[in-house]
Amino acid sequence: MNVYAIPPYLLLAAAIVFVPALVCGGQWYLHGRLQLRRFFVDNDVAGFIIAVVGTLYAVQLGFMTVEVWEHYETARVHVWAESASVADVWHDAVGLPLAQRVRIRADMLGYAHTMIDQEWPAMRAGGFSVRGDELIMDAATVAGTYVPKNAGESNAQSAIIARVNDLHDARADRLATNAGGISAFQWAVLAIGAVVVLAFCYTFSVTNLGSHLLMTGLVTILITAMFVLLVELQDPFRSALGITPEAWHALLTHIDAMDRMPGPMSSMR
């Protein structure tokens, strides 16, 4: 089952209802089967121990949350850097003759459309569009094989080649971040920590079982909510809370505005 096919708010609601119900149901059954004296009666000592365990787990969970958030922010920066490189290539092409300028700008415009129409949907499943690589290669070929006739064209050619290389690198970085996320081993460590914390909640002895179940349920809700957050952010382009193609829509708006301007900025001049 693809967890990203579930709307994030629905996933969160289902998780914080089902998981605490399961955990509290297990606690209610266990305390009903065993006598109260079989659990911790010196809650002062047990409380100190669980405070240490809880602090260690909080550090572990907090570290993973920061790591995932930085991973998400890095991916967002890569997207805007990639779109900026496309805009730079489009602008720098003004220094080339009409034929080369039109072709390179058509490649950049096609690249932006490919990101919106093909690559972003493909990344939801962990893939990508080969068309993006083809357009980068075509622009690099046009710029690299052209023989400049003057210093202005030579400068434009050098700038375009550099920007196309930046575009290629930014694209590679973006695709790499989509293949990252929390490893299975890290998830296993987080799950073990959650089990240990909840196990301590089970072993306390509280006269009012309802209050005990409430406390255990609240702890479970907090841990479960953090797990859902990590799931939604670990793959920046797969979740509904992930990075949208906003940068590419903004780029198309910018290119359209520049293309309507009179003078050499127009792709047809």
Secondary structure as GFF3:
##gff-version 3
##sequence-region A 1 269
A	DSSP	three_ten_helix	3	5	.	.	.	ID=ss1
A	DSSP	alpha_helix	8	33	.	.	.	ID=ss2
A	DSSP	three_ten_helix	36	38	.	.	.	ID=ss3
A	DSSP	alpha_helix	43	92	.	.	.	ID=ss4
A	DSSP	three_ten_helix	93	95	.	.	.	ID=ss5
A	DSSP	alpha_helix	98	114	.	.	.	ID=ss6
A	DSSP	pi_helix	115	119	.	.	.	ID=ss7
A	DSSP	alpha_helix	120	123	.	.	.	ID=ss8
A	DSSP	alpha_helix	130	145	.	.	.	ID=ss9
A	DSSP	alpha_helix	151	178	.	.	.	ID=ss10
A	DSSP	alpha_helix	184	203	.	.	.	ID=ss11
A	DSSP	alpha_helix	209	234	.	.	.	ID=ss12
A	DSSP	alpha_helix	246	259	.	.	.	ID=ss13
###
